[in-house]
Amino acid sequence: MIEKPEHQTGHSDMLLLHVVDGESVIDGNLGPWAIFVRFLRAPFASAYRHRDLIRVILKRELDERFKGSQAGWVWALTAPLLALMTYTFAFGGSAVLPNKTAAKSAYDYSLFVFGGLIAFNFFAEMAYRAPSLLQEYAHFIKQTLFPAEMLAVISTLRASAYAGIGLALMLAAQLAFTGSLSWTVIFLPLWAISFMAFLVGLTWFLSALGAFTRDVSYLMMTIAPLLLFATPVFFSQEVLPPPMDVLIYANVLTGFVEIVRDLVFFGRLPGLAVTAWTFFISLAMFWFGFWFFNQNRANIADVL
């Protein structure tokens, strides 16, 4: 944001003119609703304005992921493929799924677990990196007018590339093992957009906190592995006794895991209550993270 004071001639009072996202706005003319709308559109306007920078940095990060490797992006496919093979070997042949329903094939249990891990690993990659994200780009933030808020968007897009590979592999395995895909997979983009919004907001929050103390990094390294067992990846929330079957949704990852399994594995639409709650948490985290980051933006460069 660039602020430029200008004297308004022809008026008895002087008003302060601000340039916000390339538009001249007089603060005194903005009502509460206009300020709220400007806040809601700010992250999207910033992303559009810096779209070329996002594309360049994202390309560099993706290229550096396997820099020096002869196989390159083959490793991005190899890791989830080996994981799926391992789960198939370990859990293959199970007659009953974790939700106590009968397995239709020897591969059902492995696909059930794999679907949960796609969602959890997407979260885990962001949770581990977010607290130190601003330190990675400290030179740019301190020396230039760098749009630091866009780093959360870039890092989430980077992680989504690998999550997308895992999801594509699950779809291919589902098609190969069952011979068909459910029509419900057309809703996967909505799941992905919602999950990405949640992770962008989480990254804004964690990166802002992490700029002030490295304890946030150690905290996430401690919490994330524990969340794996508090998230219904290897079990189903359907078999939990009351009230745990409801309280498990306090872990927001539960909804994302359940939705992707329903759409791909079970071939059904997720429950309305679960979907509404998960999308609400996603939007709330997105806007809270953006607000928190902006509240601390002025001090971030000083502490990096």
Protein Blocks (a to p, Z undefined) as FASTA:
>chain_A
ZZdddddehiabdcddddeehiacdfklpcfklmmmmmmmmmmmmmmmmmmmmmmmmmmm
mmmmmgoianlmmmmmmmmmmmmmmmmmmmgoiabdfkopacfbfklmmmmmmmmmmmmm
mmmmmmmmmmmmmmmmmmmmmmmccdfklmmmmmmmmmmmmmmmmmmmmmmmmmmmnopa
cfklmmmmmmmmmmmmmmmmmmmmmmmmmmmocklmmmmmmmmmmmmmmpcfkbcfklpc
cfklmmmmmpmmlmmmmmmmmmmmnopacdfklmmmmmmmmmmmmmmmmmmmmmmmmmmm
mmZZ
